[in-house]
Amino acid sequence: MKKLDKLILQAFLGPFVLTFCVVVFILLTQTIMKYFDDFVGKGLGLSVFAELIFYFSLNVTPIALPLAVLLSSLIAFGNLGEHYELTAIKSAGISLIRVLIPIFLFTVLVTIGAFWFNNSVVPKANLRAYSLLYDIRTKKATLNIKEGIFYNGLPKYSIKANKKFPDGQTLKELIIYDHTDDNGNSRVILADSGIMKTIRNDQYLVLELFNGKRYDQQATKSGANSDEFMRNDFQRSKLVFDLSSFRMNITDKDLFKDNRMMKNIGELDHIWDSLQRESASSVKYLFPSLEQYYAYHLKKTPPGADTLRGKWLNPLVNSSYDPREKQDILSRAVTQARNARSFVESTKLRRENNQRDSGLFAVEKFKKYTQSLACLVMFLIGAPLGAIIKKGGLGVPVLVSIVFFIIFYVFSILGEKWSKEGVVLVPYGMWGANFILFWAGMLFLRQARNDSRLLEADVYIAGFNRFLKKVFKPRERTAVSAG
């Protein structure tokens, strides 16, 4: 039996590693393309891209594992069935359940590893990935002067070159507006040509100008700009620009730690418990806190104060109050009522926010369990289906795996959305997809044990032909008898 187990595992492990790498690559490409616009024109080095790709590949691993298990199970048992190896094993008296045990045990180990990875590694990878992505987004685009277009990337300068040579450094027919004095376009530089170069490890940009003129608008005694310009001709001049604003700043990662994607289950439970306690506390102390907005009927009345209570509760019918005093009492009553309503509404809003946030943290916690257990569920679907289909390779297995993964993905997204919106309880919404596909896997396993021809086309063609015969045969007999 050890040889059989080795045969089954070898048939599974090769496709598993291959499909896992392919799925990670596809999901990683999708993730990178989502943020592609943030990378364009930033002049990011290869090391930055490599770091970002590494962290995002860790991020998509929990999603890739269930699909890899599903596809590799379909391929492995499809190959065994297509080459009649599965038939030979069954003819030797070995049940299908016994054949599934080696891969089942391996999938259990994958599930445990996926849970540990999702709880320990993914939060740290998310923290580094999204903090790096934030730094990339906030980084200014690299210096890129285009022909015939004013470039305003350099602080307080506007530069236009009518021609840019292929070397990327030599410019022709330059117009430069200098706004360093914050006085409009009072200083203009015209040059026949120029050369750009960076110095001191790209800390500064030097723009060397040739054969040009500098125009400075003169100011009047009152400080306003006059119509007179002072012109200076030059054959060679240099402008030095600080490029520190083009560097990518490294943001402190602690600023992103409060996000639920950066936390493990213990931290998520702690925050969820704090939010629940805060929500319960706001309800518990709602009525005691409202006492400050009521002068009498929510407060204990001292002995002998009934007359005073009556005067306050019936101010409009009490003749001892003049109209101005009654108006003052009504005004204070309206203000107290408004304050009470404002307090109740703010408490309600705070409680709703706490409930929504606690739901989001609960969803993130259950996601770590459901994504891991999905590996087992996908195995229960893929292995029996492979035995039923009896088709190996990447044709039919890929098609079937995509269909079931889409079903799983749709149910997961729908359950997650309903859980966040409070339509269903969070455990029901998050476990719904696994629960439904688990019973689908049990159905396929039952069909595979009975050697069902569930997915063979000739079975349905034969059934359809029998149906047609039953429908049209009585008509033929009726026609013959009538003749």
ZAMARGU-4260 file (C-alpha; in steps of 0.2 Angstrom, whole numbers, plus 5000, padded with zeros to 4 digits):
<rodrens>
0) 5000/5000/5000 | 5015/5012/5002 | 5018/5010/4984 | 5000/5015/4980 | 5001/5030/4992
5) 5017/5035/4983 | 5009/5034/4966 | 4994/5044/4971 | 5005/5057/4979 | 5016/5059/4964
10) 5001/5061/4953 | 4995/5075/4964 | 5011/5084/4969 | 5017/5089/4952 | 5001/5097/4946
15) 4999/5105/4963 | 5015/5114/4963 | 5013/5119/4945 | 4995/5125/4947 | 4999/5134/4963
20) 5013/5144/4954 | 5001/5148/4939 | 4987/5154/4950 | 4998/5165/4961 | 5005/5173/4945
25) 4988/5176/4938 | 4981/5183/4955 | 4997/5193/4957 | 4996/5200/4939 | 4978/5205/4943
30) 4983/5214/4959 | 4997/5223/4951 | 4986/5229/4936 | 4974/5236/4949 | 4988/5249/4954
35) 4997/5250/4938 | 4992/5269/4936 | 5001/5273/4952 | 5017/5266/4945 | 5018/5275/4929
40) 5031/5289/4928 | 5037/5287/4945 | 5055/5280/4941 | 5054/5266/4953 | 5069/5255/4954
45) 5069/5236/4951 | 5071/5233/4970 | 5055/5242/4974 | 5045/5232/4961 | 5053/5216/4968
50) 5048/5220/4986 | 5030/5225/4981 | 5028/5209/4971 | 5035/5198/4985 | 5023/5205/4998
55) 5008/5204/4986 | 5012/5186/4981 | 5011/5182/5000 | 4995/5191/5001 | 4986/5181/4987
60) 4993/5164/4993 | 4978/5160/5004 | 4966/5163/4989 | 4978/5153/4977 | 4979/5137/4988
65) 4960/5132/4987 | 4960/5134/4968 | 4977/5125/4966 | 4970/5110/4977 | 4954/5109/4966
70) 4963/5110/4950 | 4977/5098/4954 | 4964/5085/4962 | 4955/5086/4945 | 4971/5083/4935
75) 4978/5069/4946 | 4962/5059/4947 | 4957/5063/4929 | 4974/5056/4923 | 4972/5040/4934
80) 4955/5038/4927 | 4960/5042/4909 | 4974/5029/4909 | 4963/5016/4918 | 4974/5016/4933
85) 4960/5020/4944 | 4950/5006/4937 | 4964/4994/4940 | 4965/4999/4958 | 4947/4997/4961
90) 4947/4980/4953 | 4961/4975/4966 | 4948/4977/4979 | 4954/4994/4985 | 4940/5007/4988
95) 4940/5025/4982 | 4940/5031/4999 | 4956/5022/5003 | 4963/5030/4987 | 4959/5047/4992
100) 4967/5045/5010 | 4985/5050/5005 | 4980/5066/4996 | 4967/5070/5010 | 4980/5069/5023
105) 4991/5080/5013 | 4977/5093/5010 | 4974/5093/5029 | 4992/5098/5031 | 4990/5111/5018
110) 4974/5118/5027 | 4984/5119/5044 | 4998/5128/5035 | 4987/5139/5026 | 4978/5144/5042
115) 4995/5148/5051 | 5001/5157/5035 | 4985/5167/5034 | 4986/5172/5053 | 5004/5175/5055
120) 5012/5180/5039 | 4999/5188/5028 | 4995/5202/5041 | 5014/5207/5041 | 5015/5206/5022
125) 4999/5217/5021 | 5007/5230/5032 | 5023/5231/5022 | 5014/5230/5005 | 5001/5243/5008
130) 5013/5255/5017 | 5025/5253/5002 | 5011/5256/4990 | 5006/5272/5000 | 5024/5278/4998
135) 5023/5274/4979 | 5007/5283/4977 | 5013/5299/4986 | 5029/5299/4977 | 5030/5313/4963
140) 5032/5308/4945 | 5050/5308/4939 | 5057/5323/4929 | 5050/5321/4912 | 5051/5337/4901
145) 5041/5334/4885 | 5042/5344/4869 | 5031/5359/4867 | 5023/5357/4884 | 5026/5367/4900
150) 5033/5356/4914 | 5028/5362/4932 | 5035/5347/4942 | 5049/5358/4949 | 5044/5369/4963
155) 5041/5387/4958 | 5047/5384/4940 | 5039/5382/4924 | 5049/5375/4910 | 5045/5373/4891
160) 5057/5366/4878 | 5052/5366/4860 | 5063/5351/4855 | 5071/5337/4866 | 5085/5327/4858
165) 5085/5308/4859 | 5099/5308/4873 | 5086/5314/4885 | 5097/5328/4891 | 5099/5341/4877
170) 5085/5354/4875 | 5082/5367/4862 | 5073/5384/4862 | 5069/5385/4881 | 5057/5396/4890
175) 5058/5396/4909 | 5047/5406/4921 | 5054/5409/4938 | 5041/5410/4952 | 5053/5410/4967
180) 5048/5427/4972 | 5030/5423/4972 | 5027/5438/4961 | 5019/5430/4946 | 5028/5429/4929
185) 5040/5444/4933 | 5055/5434/4929 | 5058/5425/4912 | 5073/5416/4905 | 5074/5412/4886
190) 5089/5401/4880 | 5094/5394/4863 | 5099/5377/4871 | 5102/5368/4887 | 5109/5352/4895
195) 5101/5343/4910 | 5111/5332/4922 | 5110/5327/4940 | 5124/5327/4953 | 5127/5320/4970
200) 5117/5304/4968 | 5103/5313/4960 | 5100/5325/4974 | 5101/5340/4963 | 5097/5344/4944
205) 5109/5356/4935 | 5102/5364/4920 | 5115/5373/4910 | 5109/5386/4898 | 5117/5393/4882
210) 5115/5409/4873 | 5100/5417/4881 | 5092/5432/4889 | 5085/5435/4907 | 5070/5447/4909
215) 5066/5454/4926 | 5051/5465/4929 | 5055/5481/4939 | 5044/5486/4954 | 5038/5503/4958
220) 5040/5512/4974 | 5024/5505/4980 | 5029/5488/4977 | 5018/5484/4962 | 5025/5478/4945
225) 5029/5491/4932 | 5029/5489/4913 | 5048/5491/4913 | 5059/5475/4911 | 5078/5474/4914
230) 5086/5462/4902 | 5103/5453/4904 | 5111/5443/4890 | 5121/5428/4894 | 5131/5415/4884
235) 5131/5402/4898 | 5121/5401/4914 | 5117/5387/4927 | 5101/5384/4937 | 5102/5371/4951
240) 5086/5363/4957 | 5083/5352/4973 | 5076/5335/4968 | 5072/5330/4986 | 5054/5331/4982
245) 5055/5317/4969 | 5062/5305/4982 | 5051/5291/4989 | 5048/5294/5007 | 5047/5279/5019
250) 5032/5281/5030 | 5032/5274/5047 | 5023/5257/5046 | 5015/5260/5064 | 5003/5272/5055
255) 4995/5257/5046 | 4994/5245/5060 | 4976/5249/5065 | 4969/5242/5049 | 4960/5225/5051
260) 4970/5218/5037 | 4986/5220/5047 | 4980/5210/5062 | 4980/5192/5067 | 4965/5183/5076
265) 4970/5187/5093 | 4971/5206/5089 | 4955/5205/5080 | 4946/5197/5094 | 4953/5210/5106
270) 4947/5225/5096 | 4930/5216/5092 | 4928/5213/5111 | 4932/5232/5115 | 4919/5238/5102
275) 4906/5227/5109 | 4909/5233/5127 | 4909/5251/5121 | 4892/5248/5112 | 4884/5240/5127
280) 4891/5254/5138 | 4883/5267/5127 | 4866/5259/5129 | 4868/5255/5148 | 4872/5273/5152
285) 4860/5281/5139 | 4845/5285/5151 | 4856/5290/5166 | 4865/5302/5155 | 4849/5309/5149
290) 4844/5315/5167 | 4854/5331/5164 | 4842/5337/5151 | 4827/5335/5162 | 4823/5347/5176
295) 4810/5337/5186 | 4801/5322/5180 | 4817/5311/5178 | 4825/5317/5194 | 4821/5313/5212
300) 4810/5327/5220 | 4814/5333/5238 | 4800/5333/5250 | 4789/5349/5250 | 4793/5352/5231
305) 4776/5347/5224 | 4770/5364/5222 | 4786/5370/5213 | 4785/5354/5202 | 4767/5359/5198
310) 4772/5377/5193 | 4786/5371/5181 | 4775/5357/5174 | 4760/5369/5171 | 4768/5385/5166
315) 4755/5390/5153 | 4740/5388/5165 | 4748/5396/5180 | 4743/5414/5182 | 4758/5418/5193
320) 4769/5419/5177 | 4769/5434/5166 | 4770/5431/5147 | 4789/5435/5146 | 4792/5422/5160
325) 4782/5409/5151 | 4791/5412/5135 | 4808/5410/5144 | 4801/5394/5151 | 4796/5387/5134
330) 4812/5393/5126 | 4822/5383/5140 | 4811/5368/5137 | 4814/5368/5119 | 4832/5369/5121
335) 4833/5355/5133 | 4822/5344/5121 | 4834/5348/5107 | 4849/5344/5117 | 4841/5328/5123
340) 4837/5323/5105 | 4855/5328/5099 | 4862/5317/5113 | 4851/5302/5108 | 4855/5304/5090
345) 4874/5305/5093 | 4873/5290/5104 | 4864/5280/5091 | 4876/5285/5078 | 4891/5280/5088
350) 4883/5263/5092 | 4879/5260/5074 | 4897/5264/5069 | 4903/5252/5083 | 4892/5238/5077
355) 4898/5241/5059 | 4916/5241/5064 | 4914/5225/5075 | 4906/5217/5060 | 4921/5221/5049
360) 4933/5214/5061 | 4923/5199/5064 | 4922/5196/5045 | 4941/5198/5044 | 4943/5185/5058
365) 4932/5172/5050 | 4940/5175/5033 | 4956/5167/5040 | 4946/5151/5044 | 4936/5150/5029
370) 4950/5153/5016 | 4960/5139/5025 | 4946/5126/5026 | 4941/5130/5008 | 4957/5119/5003
375) 4948/5104/5011 | 4931/5108/5003 | 4939/5110/4986 | 4948/5093/4988 | 4931/5085/4991
380) 4925/5092/4975 | 4940/5090/4964 | 4945/5072/4968 | 4928/5064/4965 | 4925/5075/4950
385) 4941/5069/4943 | 4937/5051/4946 | 4920/5054/4937 | 4926/5064/4922 | 4941/5053/4919
390) 4950/5067/4909 | 4967/5073/4913 | 4978/5087/4906 | 4973/5105/4907 | 4957/5105/4896
395) 4942/5099/4905 | 4949/5100/4923 | 4953/5119/4920 | 4936/5122/4914 | 4927/5113/4928
400) 4939/5121/4942 | 4935/5138/4935 | 4917/5135/4936 | 4917/5129/4954 | 4930/5142/4959
405) 4918/5156/4952 | 4904/5148/4962 | 4914/5148/4978 | 4920/5166/4975 | 4902/5173/4971
410) 4895/5164/4987 | 4910/5171/4997 | 4908/5189/4991 | 4889/5188/4993 | 4891/5181/5011
415) 4904/5194/5016 | 4894/5208/5009 | 4878/5202/5019 | 4889/5200/5034 | 4896/5218/5033
420) 4878/5225/5030 | 4871/5215/5044 | 4859/5206/5033 | 4864/5189/5041 | 4875/5185/5056
425) 4893/5185/5052 | 4896/5166/5055 | 4882/5161/5043 | 4888/5173/5030 | 4906/5168/5030
430) 4903/5150/5032 | 4889/5149/5019 | 4900/5146/5003 | 4910/5132/5012 | 4894/5124/5019
435) 4886/5124/5001 | 4901/5117/4992 | 4904/5104/5006 | 4888/5095/5002 | 4891/5097/4984
440) 4907/5088/4987 | 4899/5074/4997 | 4886/5072/4982 | 4901/5070/4970 | 4910/5058/4982
445) 4894/5047/4983 | 4893/5047/4964 | 4911/5043/4962 | 4910/5028/4974 | 4895/5021/4964
450) 4905/5023/4947 | 4892/5036/4941 | 4892/5042/4924 | 4886/5059/4929 | 4896/5070/4917
455) 4897/5059/4902 | 4888/5066/4887 | 4882/5049/4880 | 4872/5046/4895 | 4862/5062/4893
460) 4861/5059/4874 | 4854/5041/4877 | 4841/5048/4890 | 4836/5061/4878 | 4833/5048/4864
465) 4823/5038/4876 | 4812/5053/4880 | 4809/5056/4861 | 4804/5038/4858 | 4792/5039/4872
470) 4784/5055/4866 | 4783/5051/4847 | 4780/5032/4848 | 4761/5034/4853 | 4758/5046/4839
475) 4765/5033/4826 | 4754/5019/4833 | 4739/5031/4832 | 4743/5035/4814 | 4745/5016/4809
480) 4729/5011/4818 | 4720/5025/4809 | 4726/5019/4792
</rodrens>
